[in-house]
Each structure stands twice: as C-alpha cells, then as structure tokens.
C-alpha cells in the first residue's frame, strides 16, 4: 500500500495504485503501463483514480483521471474510450499524460459535503468531496449578454460572465465511488499539500542562498579596485 510520511504522521491509503486501477475495471493494465511510464521509475507517494461514465443514447463513454504523486512531480493521466462500430466490437482508447512540478502547484482546494449537518458528529463520514488543483494560473472566461429578467426588455445591459480555472477538479462521492475512495482522496490532498509546501520551502531556501552567495551583486570596472 502507498504510505505518506509527513508532519510526524504515517498515513496509509486504503489501496495501492494498482488495486485502485483494478477496482475501476477500465483497461487497468493499459492505464497502469501509461502511468508507470510517466512516473519514469519514481516511487508513487500517493494516488487518486477516478472513473466517470456517461451515457449518450446507445453508447457508453467512460473517462478515467489518474493522479500519481512523487516527491517532485504530479503525474496526471486522462484516458477515454470510444467504440468505432455499433456493436462495440471495435474500440479505441485515447490517452494523455501531463507532468507538473510539485513546486509549480498554486492551490489545492477541498470542498466537503455532509448530510444532516444539524446532527453532525466527529465520526460522521464525508458524503461528497471535490478536489481542485491549480498550477498554471490559466483561467477560462465565459462571457454572454446580460439581461434584467424582463423578457420584453430590449435595453443593452452589457455583458456578464464566469471565470473558471482550467486545471483539474474531481468530484468523489461516497455513494457512487465508495467511502474508501473519499478517504483516499483526502489522504492524497494532504500528501500533495505537504509536498507542495516542502518544495516551496526548498525553493525559497535555495533563492536565499543564491542571494547571499559570496561576491553576489558585486562588480568591478577596469579602473575599480578593492
């Protein structure tokens, strides 16, 4: 099992990355080989595998997102499948991987949902969890004409829009994915936050050492002497 050591605690996820991929049942060997190739031999500290299924008339489309964390990198893999014939005998899988330096991650956001909050106890499980990770700083802006709510009004009310991060957001539900998946998502987020903080501290320390290096910032012209 994958274990994360940080801040004096030893946390073990409920299943290994291989077990999580087997549990999704979505081409586990293919997905595992692609993720391991992206990891390039680096040990996986924590992971998250999330499967989504969509129905489009007579077709079923599945998409899996796999996050694999190392000490320095976050590997993101996306896999989709599509049938090429009506019988579903000819299939194709589309795969993409992205590798993001941990120190480049700007935010790790967790949104929790609890049922019956008025009766909440510390032992109550999370009903739903949304994990959002931002690293590029890029944003998508959707703009459309604004209105006042009056269907007969023809006045110009300018424009309105929404700003959304372009990176990644995963919704994990205890009902759909199981309580273990929610718990593993929390552990993954904690590990990612710890690695990100560690990388940021190391980067700041390195910058400070460079700034205080002997002779840094001291230059002499031809006619200048100590």
C-alpha positions in Angstrom: 0.0 0.0 0.0 1.1 3.6 -0.6 2.2 5.4 2.5 2.8 9.0 3.1 5.1 10.3 5.9 4.7 13.9 6.8 4.5 16.2 9.8 5.1 13.4 12.2 2.2 11.2 10.9 2.2 8.0 8.9 -0.8 7.6 6.7 -1.6 4.6 4.5 -4.1 4.8 1.7 -6.7 2.0 1.6 -5.4 0.5 -1.6 -2.3 0.6 -3.9 -2.4 2.4 -7.2 -2.6 -1.0 -9.0 -5.5 -2.1 -6.8 -7.3 1.2 -7.4 -7.0 0.8 -11.2 -8.2 -2.8 -11.0 -11.2 -1.7 -9.0 -12.2 0.8 -11.7 -12.1 -2.0 -14.3 -11.2 0.4 -17.0 -8.4 -1.1 -19.0 -6.3 -1.4 -15.8 -3.2 -2.9 -17.4 -3.2 -0.2 -20.2 -3.7 2.6 -17.7 -1.1 1.2 -15.3 1.5 0.9 -18.0 0.9 4.5 -19.2 1.0 5.9 -15.7 4.2 4.0 -14.8 5.8 5.2 -18.0 5.0 8.8 -17.0 6.4 8.1 -13.4 9.7 7.0 -15.1 10.8 4.9 -12.1 9.9 7.5 -9.4 8.1 6.0 -6.4 4.5 6.9 -6.1 3.8 8.5 -2.7 0.0 8.9 -3.1 -2.5 8.4 -5.8 -6.1 9.0 -6.9 -8.0 7.2 -9.6 -11.4 8.5 -10.6 -13.8 6.9 -13.2 -16.7 8.8 -14.8 -19.3 7.1 -17.0 -21.6 9.0 -19.5 -24.5 7.6 -21.5 -25.1 9.0 -25.0 -28.2 7.4 -26.5 -27.0 3.9 -27.3 -23.3 4.5 -26.5 -21.4 4.4 -23.2 -18.4 6.7 -22.8 -16.0 6.3 -19.9 -13.2 8.6 -18.7 -10.7 7.9 -16.0 -8.4 10.5 -14.4 -5.4 9.2 -12.5 -3.2 11.4 -10.3 0.1 10.0 -9.1 2.3 12.0 -6.7 6.0 11.7 -6.3 8.3 13.9 -4.2 8.9 16.3 -7.0 6.2 15.7 -9.7 2.5 15.3 -10.1 1.5 13.0 -12.9 -1.9 13.4 -14.4 -3.3 10.9 -16.9 -6.6 11.0 -18.8 -8.0 8.0 -20.6 -11.2 7.9 -22.8 -12.6 5.1 -24.9 -14.8 5.2 -27.9 -16.5 2.5 -30.0 -16.0 2.6 -33.7 -18.9 0.4 -34.6 -22.5 -0.1 -33.4 -21.8 -3.5 -31.9 -18.9 -2.1 -29.7 -16.5 -4.7 -31.0 -14.0 -2.2 -32.3 -12.8 0.2 -29.6 -10.1 2.9 -29.4 -8.6 4.4 -26.3 -7.3 8.0 -26.2 -4.7 8.7 -23.6 -2.9 11.9 -22.5 -0.4 12.4 -19.7 0.9 15.6 -18.1 3.7 16.0 -15.6 3.6 19.0 -13.3 6.4 20.0 -10.9 5.0 20.0 -7.3 6.6 23.4 -6.7 4.5 24.8 -9.5 1.2 24.0 -7.9 -0.5 27.1 -6.7 -3.6 25.8 -4.9 -5.1 22.6 -3.5 -8.8 23.1 -2.7 -11.2 20.7 -1.0 -14.9 21.2 -0.9 -16.8 18.9 1.6 -20.5 17.9 1.6 -22.1 16.5 4.8 -25.6 15.1 5.2 -27.7 16.3 8.1 -25.3 18.9 9.4 -27.6 19.7 12.4 -26.9 16.2 13.7 -23.2 16.2 12.9 -20.7 14.1 14.9 -16.9 13.9 14.5 -17.2 10.3 13.4 -19.6 11.2 10.5 -18.1 10.4 7.1 -17.9 12.9 4.3 -20.8 12.4 1.8 -19.1 14.0 -1.1 -15.7 15.6 -1.8 -14.5 17.8 -4.6 -10.7 18.2 -5.1 -9.5 21.1 -7.2 -5.8 21.6 -8.1 -4.5 24.7 -9.8 -1.0 25.0 -11.2 -0.9 27.0 -14.5 -2.7 30.1 -13.3 -4.7 30.0 -16.5 -8.4 30.7 -16.4 -11.3 30.3 -18.8 -13.8 33.2 -19.1 -17.3 32.6 -20.5 -19.0 35.8 -21.5 -22.5 36.4 -22.7 -25.0 39.2 -22.9 -26.5 40.3 -19.6 -30.3 40.7 -19.0 -32.6 42.2 -16.5 -35.0 39.3 -16.3 -37.7 41.1 -18.3 -38.4 39.1 -21.5 -39.8 42.2 -23.2 -36.8 44.4 -22.3 -34.6 45.3 -25.3 -32.1 47.6 -23.5 -28.4 46.9 -23.6 -27.3 45.6 -20.2 -23.7 44.9 -21.1 -22.1 41.5 -20.6 -21.8 39.0 -17.8 -19.5 36.1 -17.4 -17.9 33.4 -15.3 -14.3 32.8 -14.6 -13.2 29.2 -14.0 -9.8 27.5 -13.5 -8.6 25.4 -16.5 -6.7 22.9 -14.5 -8.4 20.0 -12.7 -11.4 19.3 -10.4 -12.5 15.8 -9.4 -15.8 15.1 -7.6 -15.7 11.9 -5.4 -19.0 10.6 -3.9 -19.2 8.1 -1.1 -22.4 6.8 -2.7 -21.1 6.4 -6.2 -17.4 5.7 -5.5 -17.4 4.3 -2.0 -16.3 5.6 1.4 -12.7 4.3 0.8 -12.4 6.4 -2.4 -13.4 9.6 -0.4 -10.9 8.8 2.3 -8.1 8.1 -0.2 -8.9 11.4 -1.9 -8.5 13.2 1.5 -5.1 11.5 2.1 -4.0 12.3 -1.5 -4.8 16.0 -0.9 -2.9 16.0 2.4 0.1 14.5 0.8 0.0 16.9 -2.2 -0.2 19.9 0.2 2.7 18.6 2.2 4.9 18.0 -0.8 4.0 21.4 -2.3 4.9 23.2 1.0 8.1 21.3 1.2 9.0 22.2 -2.4 8.1 25.8 -1.8 10.3 26.0 1.3 13.2 24.4 -0.5 12.9 26.8 -3.4 12.8 29.8 -1.0 15.9 28.5 0.8 17.8 28.0 -2.5 16.9 31.5 -3.6 18.1 32.9 -0.3 21.4 31.0 -0.6 21.9 32.4 -4.1 21.2 35.9 -2.9 23.8 35.6 -0.1 26.4 33.8 -2.1 30.0 35.4 -1.8 30.5 38.1 -4.4 26.9 38.1 -5.4 25.9 41.5 -6.9 29.5 43.0 -6.6 31.0 44.0 -9.8 34.2 46.0 -10.6 35.1 48.0 -13.6 38.5 48.2 -15.2 39.6 51.1 -13.1 38.0 50.0 -9.9 39.9 48.1 -7.2 39.0 46.7 -3.8 
